[in-house]
Amino acid sequence: MSVPLKTIEREDIRKLETALLLTALYSKETIDTIEEEKERITSIDSLYIAAAFAREKAGIPTSKIADEIGITEDTIRRHLRGETKARQLINT
């Protein structure tokens, strides 16, 4: 799959999301996290963050990302700054 470095169109965003999701889902850390019941939510959050990160790279404002994904702007910002374990799982 070809993943553009500078995303512009929705299709490019979807490609980047897919690449980030696959990276997160198949990493050893994610698999280990899923096995720990209390940590499963972190793995689920990493899916949202992959989508948020792809949208940020496309130049979409944080407020719009929050609306599209359904979580708060503050949460989006924390994840995008790398302040959460979920963000670290997508390895970018």
N, C-alpha and C positions, 0 to 999 in steps of 0.2 A: 504494500500500500504506500502511495506517495503522500507524505504529510508536508504541506507547505509551511515555510518558516513564518511568513506574514499572512495570516488569514484575513480574508475579506468577505467572502460570501458564506452563506449558511452551510453550504455543502463542505466548505473548507473547515468550518467550525466543527461539523460532525466528524470529519476525518480526524481532526486533532483530538476531539473527545474520545473517539474510539481508540486511538493509539494510547492515550493516557489511561483509559479504563483498563485496557488489556495489560498495560504495564503494572497497574495497581493490583488487578485481580490475580495475576500469576506470580507476583513476587512472593518470596518465602515469608517475608514479614507479614504480608496480608494473610496468607494461609495460616500462619501461627496465631495471628490476632483473631481470626474467625474461630479457631478452636477454643479460645478463651471466651466463655460466655459473656463476661462483663465487658469485654473489649469489642464485641461484634459491631456495636454501633459505630466505632471508629472506622471500620472497613466500609460500612454503608455510607458514612460521611465522605469517604474518599471518592465515592462515585459522584457526589454533588460537586466536590471540589474539582474533579477533572473537568466537569462541565463548566464550572465557573472560570477555571484557568484558561480554557480554550476561548471562552467569550472575552475574557480580559485581553488575551493576545490579539483578538480581532478588533480591539478598541471599543468594545461595548462598555458604557458607563456602569459603575458598580450598582447604582440604583436600579438600572434595567436588569442587570444580572440577578439581583436579589428578587425582583418581580418574577422573572422567568423561572427561576429555580424554586422560589418559595421559601427562602430563608432571609434573615435580616441582613442589612448592609454591613453592620458591625461584624457579624459572623463571617460574611464573605471576605471582608478586609483582613480579619485575623487569619483566615485560611490562606489567603493569597500572599500574606507576608511570611508565611511559613511558621506561624506560631502554634500550629496544631499538629498532632500526630497524623491526622487524616491527610493533611497537605504533604507531609513527608512521605506518605505511602505512594504518591503518584510520581515521586522521583524526578522532578524537573528542575 
